[in-house]
Amino acid sequence: MNYSTKINSQGFAIINNVYDETEIEKLISLIENVTGNDFDNATFRKSQDLFAIRQFHKEVPETLDFIFNENLKNIIKYNFGSGYFITKSIYFDKPEKSNWFVAYHQDLTISVDQKIEVKNFENWTVKQNQFAVQPPKEVLEKNFTIRIHLDKTTKENGALKVINNSHSKGIFRVENMDFANENETICEVEQGGIMIMKPLLFHASNKTTNNERRRVIHIEFSNQQLPSGLEWSEKTIFQNN
């Protein structure tokens, strides 16, 4: 149950058997009920290579009771403590023949409710009326992400690959990375398993080569209050008794 040492030292951990088959089937059913053909929704992104739902926990709130089962609540409690809340969530569906890939990067932005000039908050963007900003690294260092795998994920269908311990570099330009002297891990996860990762961990994914689908629920967490009137735009508190 205690993965905090690995998360802090390597920047990630893989935990299988967090959800049983019934829970996974229920999550998939709830998602399919909502997605249907509703591709006009501004938070839905549909292409040949990817289907994504932004603000997932707000678009499909019925999933939260199943996402936060006792296993996940205990993992969060014992590895991070109390007081954490959702700050962002995305559902990814990478189809069987997807050529979608993502180059190595860090997750450097957070979603906020409005644009306010605040010291050390920079690189503002806005998409679908959603403001994003890069906060100081101290904010990112305290946050974590949980990726829930609705399908078995292997190197053949685009499992994340990460640079071990790269989160310890702080905010770092990828072109300055000496890949020859870094350790890379391909993060294969069983259906019903999760991957926990730090936002500053360098991560990437390859194209699908085995005609197998990859569906992932990506949820970001924090326990911090933002300064100067800034608020997390997707903040949602869950019960973590």
TIKEPA-821392 format. One record per residue (C-alpha): residue number from 1; residue in three letters; x, y, z. Coordinates in Angstrom, 3 decimals, always signed. Layout:
# TIKEPA-821392
+-----+-----+----------+----------+----------+
:   k :   r :       xx :       yy :       zz :
+-----+-----+----------+----------+----------+
: NUM : ALA :        X :        Y :        Z :
...
+-----+-----+----------+----------+----------+
***
This chain:
# TIKEPA-821392
+-----+-----+----------+----------+----------+
:   k :   r :       xx :       yy :       zz :
+-----+-----+----------+----------+----------+
:   1 : MET :   +0.000 :   +0.000 :   +0.000 :
:   2 : ASN :   +2.923 :   +2.371 :   +0.647 :
:   3 : TYR :   +4.272 :   +3.556 :   -2.687 :
:   4 : SER :   +5.335 :   +7.037 :   -1.562 :
:   5 : THR :   +9.059 :   +6.220 :   -1.521 :
:   6 : LYS :   +8.960 :   +5.032 :   -5.142 :
:   7 : ILE :   +6.801 :   +7.975 :   -6.221 :
:   8 : ASN :   +9.164 :  +10.459 :   -4.585 :
:   9 : SER :  +12.350 :   +8.808 :   -5.858 :
:  10 : GLN :  +11.293 :   +7.708 :   -9.360 :
:  11 : GLY :   +8.375 :  +10.067 :   -9.994 :
:  12 : PHE :   +5.831 :   +7.313 :  -10.638 :
:  13 : ALA :   +4.378 :   +4.004 :   -9.457 :
:  14 : ILE :   +2.217 :   +1.325 :  -11.085 :
:  15 : ILE :   -0.446 :   -0.414 :   -8.973 :
:  16 : ASN :   -2.530 :   -3.192 :  -10.498 :
:  17 : ASN :   -5.837 :   -4.675 :   -9.287 :
:  18 : VAL :   -7.276 :   -1.374 :   -8.025 :
:  19 : TYR :  -10.575 :   -2.031 :   -9.875 :
:  20 : ASP :  -12.292 :   -5.325 :  -10.517 :
:  21 : GLU :  -13.883 :   -6.346 :  -13.806 :
:  22 : THR :  -17.368 :   -5.254 :  -12.730 :
:  23 : GLU :  -16.159 :   -1.764 :  -11.791 :
:  24 : ILE :  -14.325 :   -1.370 :  -15.109 :
:  25 : GLU :  -17.404 :   -2.500 :  -17.054 :
:  26 : LYS :  -19.541 :   +0.020 :  -15.163 :
:  27 : LEU :  -17.127 :   +2.880 :  -15.877 :
:  28 : ILE :  -17.025 :   +1.988 :  -19.576 :
:  29 : SER :  -20.833 :   +1.760 :  -19.705 :
:  30 : LEU :  -21.289 :   +5.183 :  -18.082 :
:  31 : ILE :  -18.807 :   +6.756 :  -20.498 :
:  32 : GLU :  -20.442 :   +5.164 :  -23.548 :
:  33 : ASN :  -23.874 :   +6.328 :  -22.413 :
:  34 : VAL :  -22.682 :   +9.931 :  -22.398 :
:  35 : THR :  -20.445 :   +9.962 :  -25.445 :
:  36 : GLY :  -22.790 :   +8.375 :  -27.992 :
:  37 : ASN :  -22.769 :  +10.819 :  -30.895 :
:  38 : ASP :  -22.484 :  +14.041 :  -28.870 :
:  39 : PHE :  -19.390 :  +15.335 :  -30.626 :
:  40 : ASP :  -20.649 :  +18.933 :  -30.694 :
:  41 : ASN :  -19.860 :  +19.271 :  -27.008 :
:  42 : ALA :  -16.975 :  +21.757 :  -26.611 :
:  43 : THR :  -15.203 :  +19.504 :  -24.112 :
:  44 : PHE :  -15.264 :  +16.526 :  -26.506 :
:  45 : ARG :  -12.438 :  +16.079 :  -29.008 :
:  46 : LYS :  -12.904 :  +13.566 :  -31.816 :
:  47 : SER :  -10.422 :  +12.580 :  -34.515 :
:  48 : GLN :   -9.332 :   +9.431 :  -36.323 :
:  49 : ASP :   -6.516 :   +8.942 :  -33.808 :
:  50 : LEU :   -8.026 :  +10.096 :  -30.521 :
:  51 : PHE :  -11.266 :  +10.716 :  -28.677 :
:  52 : ALA :  -10.967 :  +12.819 :  -25.540 :
:  53 : ILE :  -13.286 :  +14.373 :  -22.960 :
:  54 : ARG :  -11.954 :  +17.355 :  -21.045 :
:  55 : GLN :  -13.382 :  +18.167 :  -17.599 :
:  56 : PHE :  -14.307 :  +14.497 :  -17.527 :
:  57 : HIS :  -15.477 :  +14.376 :  -13.908 :
:  58 : LYS :  -17.924 :  +17.207 :  -14.638 :
:  59 : GLU :  -19.139 :  +15.763 :  -17.932 :
:  60 : VAL :  -19.631 :  +12.246 :  -16.507 :
:  61 : PRO :  -20.046 :  +12.809 :  -12.743 :
:  62 : GLU :  -21.779 :   +9.440 :  -12.328 :
:  63 : THR :  -18.353 :   +7.809 :  -12.661 :
:  64 : LEU :  -16.977 :   +9.358 :   -9.459 :
:  65 : ASP :  -18.594 :   +6.842 :   -7.103 :
:  66 : PHE :  -16.901 :   +4.039 :   -9.015 :
:  67 : ILE :  -13.573 :   +5.830 :   -9.522 :
:  68 : PHE :  -13.208 :   +6.548 :   -5.812 :
:  69 : ASN :  -13.634 :   +3.017 :   -4.567 :
:  70 : GLU :  -12.091 :   +1.990 :   -1.240 :
:  71 : ASN :   -8.882 :   +0.868 :   -2.945 :
:  72 : LEU :   -8.230 :   +4.240 :   -4.568 :
:  73 : LYS :   -9.237 :   +6.249 :   -1.495 :
:  74 : ASN :   -6.857 :   +4.177 :   +0.636 :
:  75 : ILE :   -4.018 :   +4.582 :   -1.873 :
:  76 : ILE :   -4.431 :   +8.367 :   -1.826 :
:  77 : LYS :   -4.765 :   +8.512 :   +1.963 :
:  78 : TYR :   -1.748 :   +6.343 :   +2.783 :
:  79 : ASN :   +0.584 :   +7.781 :   +0.158 :
:  80 : PHE :   -0.355 :  +11.468 :   +0.142 :
:  81 : GLY :   -2.525 :  +12.188 :   +3.164 :
:  82 : SER :   -5.804 :  +14.070 :   +3.399 :
:  83 : GLY :   -7.065 :  +17.336 :   +1.983 :
:  84 : TYR :   -6.532 :  +16.534 :   -1.702 :
:  85 : PHE :   -9.120 :  +17.401 :   -4.357 :
:  86 : ILE :   -9.505 :  +16.988 :   -8.107 :
:  87 : THR :   -8.088 :  +19.877 :  -10.128 :
:  88 : LYS :   -8.389 :  +18.477 :  -13.655 :
:  89 : SER :   -9.538 :  +15.342 :  -15.453 :
:  90 : ILE :   -9.414 :  +14.029 :  -19.020 :
:  91 : TYR :  -10.650 :  +10.828 :  -20.609 :
:  92 : PHE :   -8.516 :   +9.476 :  -23.455 :
:  93 : ASP :   -9.643 :   +6.836 :  -25.932 :
:  94 : LYS :   -6.852 :   +5.852 :  -28.301 :
:  95 : PRO :   -8.448 :   +3.703 :  -31.049 :
:  96 : GLU :   -7.078 :   +0.408 :  -32.325 :
:  97 : LYS :   -5.389 :   +1.854 :  -35.424 :
:  98 : SER :   -4.295 :   +5.148 :  -33.893 :
:  99 : ASN :   -1.173 :   +6.868 :  -35.184 :
: 100 : TRP :   -1.369 :   +9.395 :  -32.334 :
: 101 : PHE :   +1.813 :   +9.794 :  -30.350 :
: 102 : VAL :   +3.115 :  +12.312 :  -27.823 :
: 103 : ALA :   +6.738 :  +13.413 :  -27.556 :
: 104 : TYR :   +8.539 :  +13.704 :  -24.225 :
: 105 : HIS :   +7.192 :  +16.538 :  -22.096 :
: 106 : GLN :   +6.278 :  +17.631 :  -18.573 :
: 107 : ASP :   +2.736 :  +18.613 :  -17.483 :
: 108 : LEU :   +3.415 :  +22.257 :  -16.718 :
: 109 : THR :   -0.012 :  +23.912 :  -16.702 :
: 110 : ILE :   -2.996 :  +23.979 :  -14.375 :
: 111 : SER :   -6.616 :  +24.944 :  -15.100 :
: 112 : VAL :   -7.909 :  +28.107 :  -13.414 :
: 113 : ASP :  -11.143 :  +30.076 :  -13.475 :
: 114 : GLN :   -9.867 :  +33.420 :  -14.770 :
: 115 : LYS :   -6.770 :  +35.276 :  -15.914 :
: 116 : ILE :   -5.178 :  +37.327 :  -13.151 :
: 117 : GLU :   -1.666 :  +38.745 :  -13.286 :
: 118 : VAL :   +0.097 :  +36.910 :  -10.473 :
: 119 : LYS :   +3.848 :  +36.817 :   -9.905 :
: 120 : ASN :   +5.513 :  +33.677 :  -11.331 :
: 121 : PHE :   +2.304 :  +32.487 :  -13.009 :
: 122 : GLU :   +3.051 :  +32.642 :  -16.736 :
: 123 : ASN :   +2.432 :  +31.282 :  -20.253 :
: 124 : TRP :   -1.329 :  +31.838 :  -20.165 :
: 125 : THR :   -3.565 :  +30.069 :  -22.704 :
: 126 : VAL :   -7.320 :  +29.663 :  -23.168 :
: 127 : LYS :   -9.201 :  +26.790 :  -24.867 :
: 128 : GLN :  -12.988 :  +26.339 :  -24.851 :
: 129 : ASN :  -13.245 :  +29.144 :  -22.256 :
: 130 : GLN :  -10.800 :  +27.239 :  -20.046 :
: 131 : PHE :   -7.824 :  +29.233 :  -18.749 :
: 132 : ALA :   -4.515 :  +27.448 :  -18.264 :
: 133 : VAL :   -1.332 :  +28.808 :  -16.743 :
: 134 : GLN :   +2.097 :  +27.578 :  -15.725 :
: 135 : PRO :   +2.476 :  +28.026 :  -11.958 :
: 136 : PRO :   +5.755 :  +28.080 :  -10.021 :
: 137 : LYS :   +7.417 :  +24.667 :   -9.801 :
: 138 : GLU :   +6.666 :  +24.543 :   -6.074 :
: 139 : VAL :   +2.963 :  +24.177 :   -6.912 :
: 140 : LEU :   +3.581 :  +21.416 :   -9.448 :
: 141 : GLU :   +5.975 :  +19.538 :   -7.179 :
: 142 : LYS :   +3.240 :  +19.003 :   -4.579 :
: 143 : ASN :   +0.610 :  +17.772 :   -7.041 :
: 144 : PHE :   +0.126 :  +14.272 :   -8.428 :
: 145 : THR :   -1.754 :  +12.528 :  -11.223 :
: 146 : ILE :   -3.573 :   +9.196 :  -11.258 :
: 147 : ARG :   -4.189 :   +7.427 :  -14.577 :
: 148 : ILE :   -6.897 :   +4.733 :  -14.444 :
: 149 : HIS :   -6.517 :   +2.070 :  -17.138 :
: 150 : LEU :   -9.754 :   +0.735 :  -18.606 :
: 151 : ASP :   -7.805 :   -1.505 :  -21.005 :
: 152 : LYS :   -4.611 :   -3.481 :  -20.662 :
: 153 : THR :   -1.840 :   -1.119 :  -21.711 :
: 154 : THR :   +1.410 :   -2.340 :  -23.238 :
: 155 : LYS :   +4.231 :   -0.871 :  -25.280 :
: 156 : GLU :   +2.355 :   -2.025 :  -28.401 :
: 157 : ASN :   -0.737 :   +0.121 :  -27.774 :
: 158 : GLY :   +0.885 :   +3.292 :  -26.537 :
: 159 : ALA :   +1.770 :   +2.765 :  -22.883 :
: 160 : LEU :   +3.458 :   +5.789 :  -21.357 :
: 161 : LYS :   +7.217 :   +5.776 :  -21.320 :
: 162 : VAL :   +8.928 :   +7.886 :  -18.677 :
: 163 : ILE :  +12.391 :   +9.089 :  -17.727 :
: 164 : ASN :  +12.942 :   +7.798 :  -14.200 :
: 165 : ASN :  +13.492 :  +10.506 :  -11.574 :
: 166 : SER :  +13.271 :  +13.285 :  -14.176 :
: 167 : HIS :  +10.769 :  +15.122 :  -11.957 :
: 168 : SER :  +13.701 :  +15.989 :   -9.664 :
: 169 : LYS :  +15.138 :  +18.305 :  -12.337 :
: 170 : GLY :  +12.375 :  +20.849 :  -11.754 :
: 171 : ILE :  +11.056 :  +22.638 :  -14.844 :
: 172 : PHE :  +13.508 :  +21.500 :  -17.505 :
: 173 : ARG :  +13.811 :  +21.880 :  -21.280 :
: 174 : VAL :  +13.600 :  +18.533 :  -23.049 :
: 175 : GLU :  +16.305 :  +19.503 :  -25.535 :
: 176 : ASN :  +18.728 :  +19.718 :  -22.602 :
: 177 : MET :  +17.998 :  +16.133 :  -21.572 :
: 178 : ASP :  +20.935 :  +13.740 :  -22.002 :
: 179 : PHE :  +18.855 :  +10.714 :  -22.973 :
: 180 : ALA :  +21.918 :   +8.483 :  -23.354 :
: 181 : ASN :  +22.505 :   +8.727 :  -19.607 :
: 182 : GLU :  +18.891 :   +8.494 :  -18.446 :
: 183 : ASN :  +16.827 :   +5.439 :  -17.483 :
: 184 : GLU :  +13.599 :   +4.994 :  -19.448 :
: 185 : THR :  +10.705 :   +2.823 :  -18.276 :
: 186 : ILE :   +7.746 :   +1.690 :  -20.378 :
: 187 : CYS :   +4.784 :   +1.754 :  -17.990 :
: 188 : GLU :   +2.701 :   -1.283 :  -18.858 :
: 189 : VAL :   -0.460 :   -1.485 :  -16.741 :
: 190 : GLU :   -3.102 :   -4.186 :  -16.465 :
: 191 : GLN :   -6.790 :   -3.432 :  -17.043 :
: 192 : GLY :   -8.092 :   -2.106 :  -13.735 :
: 193 : GLY :   -4.675 :   -0.881 :  -12.660 :
: 194 : ILE :   -3.459 :   +2.660 :  -12.139 :
: 195 : MET :   -0.337 :   +4.680 :  -12.680 :
: 196 : ILE :   +0.534 :   +7.470 :  -10.263 :
: 197 : MET :   +2.921 :  +10.130 :  -11.534 :
: 198 : LYS :   +4.305 :  +13.533 :  -10.657 :
: 199 : PRO :   +3.542 :  +16.351 :  -13.131 :
: 200 : LEU :   +7.224 :  +17.185 :  -13.678 :
: 201 : LEU :   +8.076 :  +13.611 :  -14.703 :
: 202 : PHE :   +9.043 :  +13.536 :  -18.381 :
: 203 : HIS :   +6.644 :  +11.229 :  -20.203 :
: 204 : ALA :   +5.711 :  +10.305 :  -23.773 :
: 205 : SER :   +3.754 :   +7.667 :  -25.715 :
: 206 : ASN :   +4.218 :   +5.902 :  -29.037 :
: 207 : LYS :   +1.833 :   +4.973 :  -31.831 :
: 208 : THR :   -0.344 :   +1.879 :  -31.499 :
: 209 : THR :   +1.057 :   -1.146 :  -33.337 :
: 210 : ASN :   -1.100 :   -4.075 :  -32.165 :
: 211 : ASN :   -4.649 :   -2.932 :  -33.062 :
: 212 : GLU :   -5.665 :   -2.809 :  -29.395 :
: 213 : ARG :   -7.636 :   +0.055 :  -27.889 :
: 214 : ARG :   -6.303 :   +2.122 :  -24.970 :
: 215 : ARG :   -8.758 :   +3.991 :  -22.718 :
: 216 : VAL :   -7.463 :   +5.967 :  -19.748 :
: 217 : ILE :   -9.024 :   +8.308 :  -17.189 :
: 218 : HIS :   -6.420 :  +10.942 :  -16.234 :
: 219 : ILE :   -7.082 :  +12.817 :  -12.960 :
: 220 : GLU :   -4.885 :  +15.514 :  -11.397 :
: 221 : PHE :   -4.892 :  +16.281 :   -7.666 :
: 222 : SER :   -3.722 :  +19.069 :   -5.356 :
: 223 : ASN :   -4.197 :  +20.193 :   -1.761 :
: 224 : GLN :   -3.068 :  +23.776 :   -2.331 :
: 225 : GLN :   -4.872 :  +27.092 :   -2.337 :
: 226 : LEU :   -3.793 :  +29.347 :   -5.185 :
: 227 : PRO :   -2.690 :  +32.942 :   -4.456 :
: 228 : SER :   -4.174 :  +36.346 :   -5.218 :
: 229 : GLY :   -7.731 :  +35.250 :   -6.018 :
: 230 : LEU :   -6.843 :  +32.508 :   -8.479 :
: 231 : GLU :   -9.059 :  +29.425 :   -8.188 :
: 232 : TRP :   -8.833 :  +25.915 :   -9.617 :
: 233 : SER :  -11.531 :  +25.919 :  -12.327 :
: 234 : GLU :  -12.314 :  +22.188 :  -12.049 :
: 235 : LYS :  -11.909 :  +21.840 :   -8.284 :
: 236 : THR :  -13.987 :  +18.965 :   -6.965 :
: 237 : ILE :  -13.727 :  +17.551 :   -3.460 :
: 238 : PHE :  -14.168 :  +13.826 :   -2.948 :
: 239 : GLN :  -14.830 :  +12.008 :   +0.301 :
: 240 : ASN :  -11.626 :  +10.374 :   +1.532 :
: 241 : ASN :  -12.538 :   +8.995 :   +4.929 :
+-----+-----+----------+----------+----------+
***
